[in-house]
Structure formats: C-alpha cells, structure tokens
C-alpha cells in the first residue's frame, strides 16, 4: 500500500495530495528513512510524522484502502508512549506562553508610534 494513501486513510491528513506533499517535503520518515509518497507501507513499520499538531511516532498495525470513521482509523496504528508524552508536554507549554494581543483597529497615533519606536530600539 502507498504511503500517502495510508496516511490519508489513517486520518493524519485531510487529502491524499496533502499527505503526498508532506512526504515530498521530508516530514514523513519510515523506519528512519525519508519516505516518498509511493513508498510501500507494511504492518510493523515505524513512522515519524511531523505536522502542525505535533510530531507523531506511530507503529503501523493494519492497512486500509478506504478512509473510514475516526474510530476505525485509530485501529490502523499505535502511537508510542514517548511520542504521546512529548505532544502533551508541548501542548502544556503552548498553553503557558503569552498570547499576542493583536493589532490596533487603526493606525497608531503619534504618541503610540513613539512608544513603538522606543520599544524597537530606534530613537
């Protein structure tokens, strides 16, 4: 079975083209080697998947040609304990980091611009 098709069926990516693009960018590793979209996936393979939601390290348990419900997709793989702990730790750190307030609704006034320039180190 193709790598991009399995990643799509296991619901790591929303479309096969996104899964194929992740493979091309080197965000997927199979048994320690960069994986191409057409690389064969077999039960027992260890995959490292890097995406916005974090870094997953999973063992392939089964293959599926069809994209089914999430409950079925979760039976296709098993995430390692180290991977699960690392993702939870990263999520906690994200919660603790301060949030950016956002931009002003309008252009900064002369006073606000001076404060910004002082903050940036310009005089």
C-alpha positions as CSV (number, residue, x, y, z in Angstrom):
1,X,0.0,0.0,0.0
2,X,1.2,3.5,-0.8
3,X,2.4,5.8,2.0
4,X,0.2,8.8,1.0
5,X,-2.9,6.6,0.8
6,X,-2.2,5.0,4.2
7,X,-1.6,8.5,5.8
8,X,-4.9,9.6,4.3
9,X,-6.8,6.5,5.4
10,X,-5.4,6.8,9.0
11,X,-6.7,10.4,9.0
12,X,-3.3,12.1,9.6
13,X,-4.1,14.3,6.5
14,X,-7.3,15.6,5.1
15,X,-6.4,14.7,1.5
16,X,-4.0,12.4,-0.3
17,X,-2.4,15.3,-2.0
18,X,-1.6,16.9,1.4
19,X,-0.1,13.6,2.5
20,X,2.0,13.3,-0.7
21,X,3.2,16.9,-0.2
22,X,4.3,16.1,3.4
23,X,6.3,13.2,2.1
24,X,7.9,15.3,-0.6
25,X,8.9,17.9,2.0
26,X,10.6,15.3,4.1
27,X,8.1,15.5,7.0
28,X,7.4,11.7,7.0
29,X,10.0,9.1,7.9
30,X,9.6,5.4,7.6
31,X,12.0,3.3,9.8
32,X,14.4,6.2,10.0
33,X,14.5,6.9,6.2
34,X,12.7,9.8,4.4
35,X,9.5,8.4,2.8
36,X,8.3,9.1,-0.7
37,X,4.5,9.1,-1.4
38,X,4.7,5.8,-3.3
39,X,6.8,4.0,-0.7
40,X,5.2,0.8,0.5
41,X,3.8,0.6,4.0
42,X,3.6,-2.7,5.8
43,X,2.3,-3.6,9.3
44,X,5.2,-3.3,11.8
45,X,6.7,-0.2,10.1
46,X,7.6,2.7,12.5
47,X,6.6,6.1,11.1
48,X,7.6,9.6,12.3
49,X,5.0,12.2,11.1
50,X,5.7,15.9,11.6
51,X,2.7,18.2,11.2
52,X,1.2,21.3,12.8
53,X,-0.5,19.3,15.5
54,X,2.9,18.0,16.7
55,X,5.3,15.2,16.0
56,X,3.8,11.7,16.0
57,X,5.7,8.4,16.2
58,X,3.4,5.5,15.3
59,X,3.7,1.8,14.6
60,X,1.6,0.6,11.6
61,X,-0.8,-2.2,12.8
62,X,-3.1,-2.6,9.8
63,X,-3.7,-1.4,6.2
64,X,-6.8,0.1,4.7
65,X,-7.6,1.3,1.2
66,X,-10.7,3.2,2.4
67,X,-10.9,6.3,4.6
68,X,-13.4,5.3,7.3
69,X,-14.6,6.9,10.5
70,X,-12.0,8.1,13.1
71,X,-12.7,5.2,15.4
72,X,-11.7,2.7,12.6
73,X,-8.7,4.9,11.5
74,X,-7.3,4.7,15.1
75,X,-7.1,0.9,14.8
76,X,-4.6,1.2,11.9
77,X,-1.8,2.4,14.2
78,X,-0.5,2.7,17.7
79,X,1.3,5.8,19.0
80,X,4.4,5.3,21.1
81,X,4.3,6.4,24.7
82,X,7.3,8.7,24.2
83,X,5.5,10.4,21.3
84,X,2.3,10.8,23.3
85,X,4.1,12.3,26.3
86,X,6.1,14.7,24.1
87,X,3.0,16.0,22.4
88,X,1.2,16.5,25.8
89,X,4.2,18.4,27.1
90,X,4.3,20.6,24.0
91,X,0.6,21.3,24.4
92,X,1.0,22.4,28.0
93,X,3.9,24.7,27.1
94,X,1.8,26.3,24.4
95,X,-0.9,27.0,26.9
96,X,1.5,28.7,29.2
97,X,3.0,31.0,26.6
98,X,1.6,34.6,26.5
99,X,-0.8,35.4,23.7
100,X,-0.2,38.2,21.2
101,X,-2.8,41.0,21.8
102,X,-3.3,41.7,18.2
103,X,-3.1,44.8,16.0
104,X,-4.8,48.1,16.6
105,X,-8.0,48.9,14.9
106,X,-6.5,52.0,13.3
107,X,-3.1,53.5,12.6
108,X,-1.0,54.2,15.7
109,X,-1.2,57.8,16.9
110,X,2.0,59.9,17.1
111,X,2.4,59.0,20.8
112,X,1.8,55.3,20.2
113,X,4.3,55.4,17.3
114,X,7.0,56.9,19.5
115,X,6.4,54.2,22.1
116,X,6.8,51.6,19.4
117,X,10.0,53.1,18.1
118,X,11.4,53.2,21.6
119,X,10.4,49.6,22.1
120,X,12.2,48.6,18.9
121,X,15.3,50.4,19.9
122,X,15.1,53.3,17.4
123,X,15.3,56.9,18.5
